[in-house]
Amino acid sequence: MILSSGEWKYLWKLKVPPKIRVFLWSAIHNSLPSLDNLMKRGILNEALCPNCHTANETLMHLLFYCPHVEPIWFGSALGLDPRQLGVVNFVEWWRYINNFAKQIHLCFMVEQCAIICWHVWKARNEKYYEHADISPHQVLTRISLMIKEYSPPTAKDLLVPPPKPRAPDKPQQSSWPRPPQDFIKINVDAAYVPDSGSAALAMIARNSNGQICFGNSWLCVALSPLMAEALAMLRAIKSAINRGLHAVIFESDNQALISYIQQHEKLLPWEVKPVIMNIRQACSCHPDFLFNYVPREENRVADWVAKSSLKGKCPWYWAHRPPNLLSFLLLVDSMNN
């Protein structure tokens, strides 16, 4: 079975026209009549892409890698560069997009990707069979119209609410709140592998306009997830101090860490006690350093950087030139303010 029963069930419930769901089924089974598939079946003698004439027209080439298709993906609301994903077939791509959308709680990304794929395929067929010259701008216009009809996201419903809110007594905010004027907000997170103790630490600082001021990520070894989170917070605090910042809001989705930092009377776990004490000492001369616990939905950017860094998929220059998926997360945060 190519996909699990749960994955198929999710596909058939997508909020897209039925013909797109059938198209996805065919793409996942690699049964679409790309020129490469037709050549493999002995129907054609060659499979050179009719658009770029530089490579065989495989399914991945015609949907993602053809130079005539790249402006469509990058020019869409998602702003993606499929080449950066590092997948080799449509099934891998489909799973990557699904897992990424679930990880960051975005409900519309999968539907939009499906719609883009369909219109790329449709434009390719018009080019090959009807000799119609469809520009990327025309394809993007068609995509936009269908998205508005079938999957219209707004600033308030871009996010899937978490099934179990961590603080049911308080109103849940699904977006990243911008800091007040003259404040810098630094979100921190860590990803951790229990078997090896490997960890990736991440921090990202943004101003009241939502713009990145600075950011960094590190690899290290930690004794526990809490220790990794504490080390990330300590790195963020030292970075703020080294830059001469005074009015800073530090945010983490680890409630225990924030509690240990703020409540000095609490008994500290032995493995994080030295780190927490260093954090308290570093903040003792900075009364305008504030600490907040936030749900993961408000910490999604730092979460993505930490997890991607642990997998070796986050470039070192991410804070200066964010990868497309990270830029998309930053865009979602800015749209909800």
C-alpha positions as CSV (number, residue, x, y, z in Angstrom):
1,M,0.0,0.0,0.0
2,I,1.5,3.3,-1.1
3,L,-0.3,5.4,1.6
4,S,-1.8,4.2,4.9
5,S,-5.6,4.1,5.3
6,G,-5.4,7.2,7.4
7,E,-3.5,9.1,4.7
8,W,-6.0,8.1,2.0
9,K,-8.9,9.1,4.2
10,Y,-7.3,12.5,4.8
11,L,-6.8,12.9,1.0
12,W,-10.4,12.0,0.1
13,K,-11.7,14.6,2.6
14,L,-9.7,17.5,1.2
15,K,-11.7,20.6,0.5
16,V,-11.0,20.6,-3.2
17,P,-13.0,19.7,-6.3
18,P,-13.4,15.9,-6.7
19,K,-11.4,15.9,-10.0
20,I,-8.4,17.2,-8.0
21,R,-8.7,14.3,-5.5
22,V,-8.8,11.9,-8.4
23,F,-5.7,13.6,-9.9
24,L,-3.9,13.2,-6.6
25,W,-4.7,9.5,-6.5
26,S,-3.3,9.2,-10.0
27,A,-0.2,11.2,-9.1
28,I,0.5,9.1,-6.0
29,H,0.2,5.9,-8.1
30,N,2.4,7.5,-10.8
31,S,-0.2,6.7,-13.4
32,L,-0.5,10.2,-15.0
33,P,0.5,10.2,-18.6
34,S,3.7,12.1,-18.4
35,L,5.9,11.8,-21.4
36,D,8.4,9.7,-19.3
37,N,5.6,7.3,-18.3
38,L,4.4,7.0,-21.9
39,M,7.9,6.3,-23.1
40,K,8.3,3.6,-20.5
41,R,5.1,2.0,-21.8
42,G,6.4,2.0,-25.3
43,I,3.9,4.6,-26.6
44,L,6.5,7.3,-27.3
45,N,10.1,7.1,-28.4
46,E,11.3,10.1,-26.4
47,A,10.2,12.0,-23.3
48,L,11.9,15.5,-23.6
49,C,10.0,18.1,-21.7
50,P,8.0,20.2,-24.3
51,N,8.4,23.4,-22.1
52,C,12.1,23.5,-21.3
53,H,13.6,20.9,-23.6
54,T,16.3,20.3,-21.1
55,A,15.2,17.1,-19.2
56,N,12.8,14.2,-19.6
57,E,9.2,15.0,-18.5
58,T,8.9,12.9,-15.4
59,L,6.0,13.6,-13.0
60,M,8.3,15.4,-10.6
61,H,9.8,17.5,-13.4
62,L,6.6,18.7,-14.9
63,L,4.9,19.5,-11.5
64,F,7.9,20.9,-9.6
65,Y,11.3,21.1,-11.3
66,C,10.7,22.5,-14.8
67,P,11.9,26.1,-15.1
68,H,8.5,27.1,-16.5
69,V,6.8,25.8,-13.3
70,E,9.1,27.2,-10.6
71,P,7.7,30.8,-11.0
72,I,4.2,29.4,-10.3
73,W,5.2,27.8,-7.0
74,F,7.3,30.7,-5.9
75,G,4.7,33.3,-7.0
76,S,1.8,31.5,-5.2
77,A,0.7,32.6,-1.7
78,L,2.9,29.7,-0.3
79,G,6.1,31.1,-1.9
80,L,7.6,27.6,-2.2
81,D,10.7,26.4,-3.9
82,P,10.1,22.6,-4.4
83,R,13.8,22.0,-5.1
84,Q,14.6,22.8,-1.5
85,L,12.5,20.0,-0.1
86,G,14.9,17.3,-1.3
87,V,12.2,14.7,-2.2
88,V,12.6,12.2,-5.1
89,N,9.0,11.2,-5.9
90,F,5.4,12.5,-5.5
91,V,4.6,10.2,-2.6
92,E,7.6,11.6,-0.6
93,W,6.5,15.2,-1.6
94,W,2.9,14.5,-0.5
95,R,3.9,13.2,2.9
96,Y,6.3,16.0,3.4
97,I,3.7,18.7,2.8
98,N,1.1,16.8,4.9
99,N,3.5,16.4,7.9
100,F,4.7,20.0,7.7
101,A,1.2,21.4,7.6
102,K,0.2,19.2,10.6
103,Q,3.4,20.2,12.5
104,I,2.7,23.9,12.2
105,H,-1.1,23.6,12.5
106,L,-1.9,25.1,9.1
107,C,-5.2,23.9,7.8
108,F,-5.1,25.2,4.3
109,M,-1.6,24.5,3.0
110,V,-2.3,20.9,1.7
111,E,-5.4,22.0,-0.2
112,Q,-3.5,24.9,-1.8
113,C,-0.6,22.6,-2.8
114,A,-3.2,20.2,-4.4
115,I,-4.8,23.1,-6.3
116,I,-1.4,24.3,-7.6
117,C,-0.5,20.8,-8.8
118,W,-3.7,20.4,-10.6
119,H,-3.4,23.7,-12.5
120,V,0.2,23.1,-13.4
121,W,-0.9,19.7,-14.8
122,K,-3.9,21.4,-16.6
123,A,-1.6,24.1,-18.2
124,R,0.8,21.5,-19.3
125,N,-1.9,19.5,-21.1
126,E,-3.1,22.7,-22.8
127,K,0.4,23.3,-24.0
128,Y,1.0,19.8,-25.2
129,Y,-2.3,18.9,-26.7
130,E,-3.8,22.3,-27.7
131,H,-0.5,24.2,-28.3
132,A,-1.7,26.9,-26.0
133,D,0.9,29.2,-24.5
134,I,-0.2,29.6,-20.9
135,S,1.9,32.0,-18.9
136,P,2.8,31.5,-15.2
137,H,0.7,34.7,-14.4
138,Q,-2.4,33.1,-16.1
139,V,-1.9,29.9,-14.1
140,L,-1.5,31.9,-10.8
141,T,-4.7,33.7,-11.6
142,R,-6.6,30.4,-12.1
143,I,-5.1,29.1,-8.9
144,S,-6.1,32.2,-6.9
145,L,-9.7,32.0,-8.2
146,M,-10.1,28.3,-7.2
147,I,-8.5,28.8,-3.8
148,K,-11.0,31.6,-3.1
149,E,-13.8,29.3,-4.1
150,Y,-12.8,26.1,-2.4
151,S,-10.2,26.9,0.3
152,P,-10.5,30.6,1.3
153,P,-8.2,31.2,4.3
154,T,-8.6,34.3,6.4
155,A,-6.2,35.8,9.0
156,K,-8.3,34.2,11.7
157,D,-8.8,30.7,10.3
158,L,-5.3,30.0,8.9
159,L,-4.6,27.9,12.0
160,V,-6.0,24.7,13.2
161,P,-6.8,25.1,16.9
162,P,-4.9,22.6,19.1
163,P,-7.2,19.8,20.2
164,K,-6.3,20.1,23.9
165,P,-5.6,23.7,25.0
166,R,-2.8,23.9,27.6
167,A,-4.5,26.7,29.5
168,P,-8.3,26.3,29.2
169,D,-8.9,29.1,31.7
170,K,-7.4,31.7,29.4
171,P,-8.4,32.7,25.9
172,Q,-6.3,30.9,23.3
173,Q,-4.3,33.0,20.9
174,S,-3.3,31.1,17.7
175,S,-1.1,33.8,16.3
176,W,2.3,35.2,17.3
177,P,1.5,38.6,19.1
178,R,3.9,41.3,18.2
179,P,5.9,42.9,21.1
180,P,5.1,46.5,22.2
181,Q,6.9,49.4,20.6
182,D,10.6,49.6,21.7
183,F,10.5,46.0,22.8
184,I,12.2,43.0,21.2
185,K,10.6,39.6,21.4
186,I,12.9,36.5,21.4
187,N,11.2,33.1,20.9
188,V,13.3,30.1,21.9
189,D,12.9,26.4,21.5
190,A,14.9,23.1,21.4
191,A,14.6,19.8,19.7
192,Y,15.9,16.7,21.5
193,V,16.7,13.1,20.7
194,P,16.5,11.0,24.0
195,D,18.5,8.0,22.8
196,S,21.6,10.1,22.0
197,G,21.1,13.2,24.0
198,S,21.6,15.3,20.8
199,A,19.8,18.6,20.8
200,A,19.3,21.6,18.6
201,L,18.7,25.0,20.2
202,A,17.0,27.9,18.4
203,M,16.2,31.5,19.0
204,I,14.7,34.2,16.8
205,A,14.3,37.9,17.7
206,R,11.7,40.1,16.1
207,N,10.7,43.7,16.6
208,S,7.2,45.3,16.9
209,N,6.9,45.2,13.1
210,G,7.5,41.5,13.0
211,Q,10.8,41.8,11.3
212,I,13.7,39.5,12.2
213,C,16.4,41.4,14.1
214,F,18.7,38.4,14.6
215,G,18.5,34.7,15.1
216,N,20.7,31.6,15.6
217,S,20.7,27.9,16.1
218,W,23.2,25.5,17.8
219,L,23.8,21.8,18.1
220,C,24.7,20.5,21.6
221,V,24.3,17.6,24.0
222,A,21.8,17.7,26.8
223,L,20.6,15.4,29.6
224,S,16.9,16.1,29.1
225,P,14.4,18.1,27.0
226,L,14.1,20.6,29.8
227,M,17.9,21.1,29.9
228,A,17.9,21.7,26.1
229,E,15.2,24.3,26.5
230,A,17.0,25.9,29.3
231,L,20.3,26.0,27.3
232,A,18.4,27.7,24.4
233,M,17.0,30.3,26.8
234,L,20.4,31.0,28.3
235,R,21.9,31.4,24.8
236,A,19.1,33.9,23.9
237,I,19.6,35.9,27.1
238,K,23.4,36.2,26.5
239,S,22.8,37.2,22.9
240,A,20.4,40.0,24.0
241,I,22.9,41.2,26.6
242,N,25.8,41.1,24.2
243,R,23.8,43.3,21.8
244,G,23.1,45.8,24.5
245,L,19.3,45.2,24.6
246,H,17.3,46.1,27.7
247,A,13.6,45.8,26.9
248,V,13.2,42.2,25.8
249,I,10.4,39.6,26.0
250,F,11.6,36.0,26.0
251,E,9.0,33.4,25.1
252,S,9.1,29.6,25.4
253,D,6.5,26.9,24.9
254,N,8.0,25.0,27.9
255,Q,5.8,25.9,30.9
256,A,8.1,24.2,33.4
257,L,11.1,26.3,32.2
258,I,9.3,29.6,32.6
259,S,8.1,28.6,36.0
260,Y,11.6,27.7,37.2
261,I,12.9,31.0,35.9
262,Q,10.2,33.1,37.5
263,Q,9.6,31.3,40.8
264,H,12.8,31.3,42.8
265,E,11.4,29.3,45.6
266,K,10.8,26.3,43.5
267,L,13.1,23.2,43.9
268,L,15.1,22.9,40.7
269,P,15.8,19.5,39.0
270,W,19.4,18.7,39.4
271,E,20.2,18.5,35.7
272,V,19.0,22.0,35.0
273,K,19.9,23.7,38.2
274,P,23.2,25.2,37.0
275,V,21.6,26.5,33.8
276,I,18.6,28.1,35.6
277,M,20.9,29.7,38.2
278,N,23.0,31.2,35.3
279,I,19.8,32.5,33.7
280,R,18.7,34.1,37.0
281,Q,22.1,35.7,37.5
282,A,22.3,37.0,33.9
283,C,18.8,38.6,34.3
284,S,19.5,40.1,37.8
285,C,20.7,43.4,36.3
286,H,18.1,43.6,33.6
287,P,14.7,44.3,35.2
288,D,13.1,44.8,31.7
289,F,13.8,41.2,30.7
290,L,10.4,39.5,30.8
291,F,9.5,35.8,30.4
292,N,6.3,34.4,29.0
293,Y,5.0,30.9,28.4
294,V,3.2,30.6,25.1
295,P,1.5,27.7,23.3
296,R,3.4,26.0,20.6
297,E,1.3,27.7,17.9
298,E,2.8,31.0,18.9
299,N,6.3,29.5,19.0
300,R,6.1,27.8,15.6
301,V,9.0,29.6,14.0
302,A,11.5,28.7,16.7
303,D,10.1,25.2,16.8
304,W,10.6,24.8,13.1
305,V,14.2,26.1,13.2
306,A,15.1,23.8,16.1
307,K,13.6,20.7,14.5
308,S,15.1,21.5,11.0
309,S,18.5,22.2,12.6
310,L,18.5,18.9,14.4
311,K,17.8,17.1,11.0
312,G,20.5,19.1,9.3
313,K,18.0,20.8,7.0
314,C,18.2,24.4,8.2
315,P,20.9,26.5,6.4
316,W,23.3,28.5,8.6
317,Y,22.1,31.8,7.0
318,W,18.4,31.2,7.8
319,A,18.1,34.4,9.8
320,H,19.4,36.6,7.0
321,R,17.8,34.7,4.1
322,P,15.0,32.5,5.5
323,P,14.2,29.4,3.5
324,N,10.8,29.4,1.8
325,L,9.0,27.3,4.4
326,L,10.4,29.5,7.2
327,S,9.4,32.7,5.2
328,F,5.9,31.2,4.9
329,L,5.7,30.8,8.7
330,L,6.9,34.3,9.2
331,L,4.2,35.5,6.8
332,V,1.5,33.6,8.7
333,D,2.6,35.3,11.9
334,S,2.5,38.7,10.3
335,M,-0.9,38.2,8.8
336,N,-2.4,37.5,12.2
337,N,-1.4,40.8,13.7
